[in-house]
Amino acid sequence: MEFVKHVKIRKEKFGVVIFDTYRGKVFVVNKHLLFVYMLIVYMLIIFVRMAVLR
């Protein structure tokens, strides 16, 4: 299953609306929470890459 096929993102003035069409869920994220979420995701990616490279 591809995650990207089932997710639609719509940018709004003060944040982002994320539609999960596979599960029928809607998520609303403001700019600040989106920044924190992206920061956590990037940190996890770096951590996993460092663990794999060892």
C-alpha positions as CSV (number, residue, x, y, z in Angstrom):
1,M,0.0,0.0,0.0
2,E,1.3,3.4,-0.9
3,F,0.7,6.1,1.6
4,V,0.9,9.0,-0.9
5,K,-2.0,7.6,-3.0
6,H,-4.5,7.9,-0.1
7,V,-3.4,11.3,1.3
8,K,-4.5,14.6,-0.1
9,I,-3.1,17.9,1.4
10,R,-4.8,21.3,1.1
11,K,-2.9,24.4,2.3
12,E,-5.0,27.0,4.0
13,K,-4.1,30.5,5.3
14,F,-3.2,29.4,8.8
15,G,-2.2,25.8,8.3
16,V,-2.8,22.6,6.4
17,V,-5.7,20.2,6.1
18,I,-4.7,16.6,5.5
19,F,-7.3,14.1,4.1
20,D,-6.7,10.4,4.6
21,T,-9.0,9.0,2.0
22,Y,-8.1,5.4,2.8
23,R,-9.4,5.6,6.4
24,G,-11.8,8.5,5.9
25,K,-10.1,10.8,8.4
26,V,-9.4,14.5,8.3
27,F,-6.5,16.2,10.2
28,V,-6.1,19.9,10.7
29,V,-2.6,21.2,11.5
30,N,-1.7,24.8,12.1
31,K,1.7,26.2,11.0
32,H,3.3,25.8,14.4
33,L,2.3,22.2,14.8
34,L,3.3,21.4,11.2
35,F,6.8,22.8,11.9
36,V,7.2,20.7,15.0
37,Y,5.9,17.6,13.2
38,M,8.3,18.1,10.3
39,L,11.2,18.7,12.7
40,I,10.5,15.4,14.5
41,V,10.2,13.5,11.2
42,Y,13.6,14.9,10.0
43,M,15.2,14.0,13.3
44,L,13.9,10.5,13.1
45,I,15.1,10.1,9.5
46,I,18.6,11.3,10.5
47,F,18.6,8.9,13.5
48,V,17.6,5.9,11.4
49,R,20.2,6.7,8.8
50,M,22.9,7.0,11.4
51,A,21.8,3.7,13.0
52,V,21.9,1.9,9.6
53,L,25.3,3.3,8.7
54,R,26.9,1.9,11.8
